[in-house]
Amino acid sequence: EPTFTPTPSPTPDTDKAQQLCDYALTLLGQPYVRGGDNLDEDGGFDPGGFVYHCLNYVGESVSRRTSAGYSEVESWTLIESISELAPGDLLFFMTGTNTEINCVCIYLGDDRMIYPSSSELEVITTRLSSDYWTNGFVLARRVF
């Protein structure tokens, strides 16, 4: 009698996700540049450009999009709760008075995330648990 072997559900590629986090951390302190997505020509990053640069660096070929544009990539797993986050997930926010997603960050784990800050004018890490971020959280996507 044939045995039924269930197809395993896709498991996160934690190695790739960790590479993404590790690489992003090497860019700490690099300049915030509106519209920037590299260090050579632009000399810095905005949040969408930062994600574009980091994902391509670890071998995930993506086109350049805005923060809102990346939130709409349906091939990446939708994460709706902060409690389900894993390192390497992309976090999407509506900050300040914005009525649409205007910021994307890379989750590092342990309540920390990394992004180019327009107020600090450089790539920084910050705590997700602050009111500013938890109130602005819209969704997350798992690339790996």
Summary of the structure (lengths in Angstrom):
residues: 144
radius of gyration: 15.9
end to end distance: 36.9
largest distance: 65.6
contacts: 432
relative contact order: 0.22
helix: 26%
strand: 26%
